[in-house]
């Protein structure tokens, strides 16, 4: 829900972002290529753990202001963002951990938050 709100009310100018592997496959299918070229994919780990959470709140607040987001909606967006950042839990094997810094890998919101 928060991702859709941000995409609607504070659209990002980047047009080359990949949403998922299906979108990437569809985008690549239309590009002519030479048979000697190879597509390489590098796995990234800990990609979002270096995003400073405290700065993210300010950045998204500014983006909402720049896009003339209604004040009440902006407060709701910031409130949801704070909740997501504060409840940053993950499970590894049988234990549950709280990630204190950065964004969670695999969370649906981490991608758009990192773009901001």
N, C-alpha and C positions, 0 to 999 in steps of 0.2 A: 504494500500500500504506500509506504513512504517513497519507494523508488518511483512509482508512478506519479506521485505528487511532485517530486523534484523534477522529473522529466517534463511534466506539464507546465509547471510554474517557474522553473529556473533551468531552461534548456541549456545544455552545454554546446559550445560551438564545434566540438570535434566530430568529424564525420567518419573517421576511420577506426572507431572502436568496434571491438568484436564482442557481441553479446554472448554467443555460445558457439560450439563447434559446428552446429548445423548451419548457422548463418555464415560462418567462415567458409564452409564447403560450398555453399550456394554462391557466395561472392567470388570465390576462386574459379568456379566452373565456367564463368563467362570470360575469363582472361585467357587470351591466346598464349601458348607457351611453346618453347623449343623442347624437344625430347631430351636434351642433355641437361636441362635444369631439374633441380630437385627441391622439394619443399621440406624444410627442416623445422621441427617444433622443439623448443627447449622448455622443459618443465621448470617452473619457478616455485621456489619455496620461500615462505616467510615474506611474501610480496607486500602484504598489508600491515605487517607488525611494526613498521617504522612510521606509520602515519600518526602524527601528533594529534591526539583526540581533542585536547584543549583548543588547538588552533582550528580544528575542523568546525567547531561550533561557530566561531567568529567568521570563518570563510563562508559557510552556508548562510549565516545571517546576512552578510554583505551581499551574497548572490541574490537572496530574496529581495533585499532592498533595491538592488540594481534592476531587478526584473519587476519591480512594483507589485510584489506579492502583498495581498491584503494583510494587515497587521495580525488579525486573529489567526489566519491560516499560517502565517510565519511563526507565531508562537506555538501552534500545534506541531509544525514541522520540527522546530527546535526541541520541543518537549519529547517527541518521538525519537529524535536523534540522541538526546541525552539518555533516554531509557535503553536504547540499543547499546550505547557505549558503556553504560553502567552494568548492564546484564550481559557481559561479554564472556559467556561460559562455553567450554568445549569439553568433549570427552575423549580421553586417550586410554585405550584398553578398558579397564574397569573403573578408572578414576575420573572424577569431574574436576576441572580446573577453572579458575577465573583468570582471564587474560587482562592484566592491568593496563597495558600500553598497546596502542595500535588497534587495528581492526582484525576481526576473525577471518581466517582463510575459509572460503566456502560459504560465507554468509551472503545472502542475496543483496544486501545493501553495501557490502565492502567495495564492490567495483565502482559504483557511482560515487560513493564517498571519496574514494581515492582520486577520482577524476577531478573533483572539486579541489 
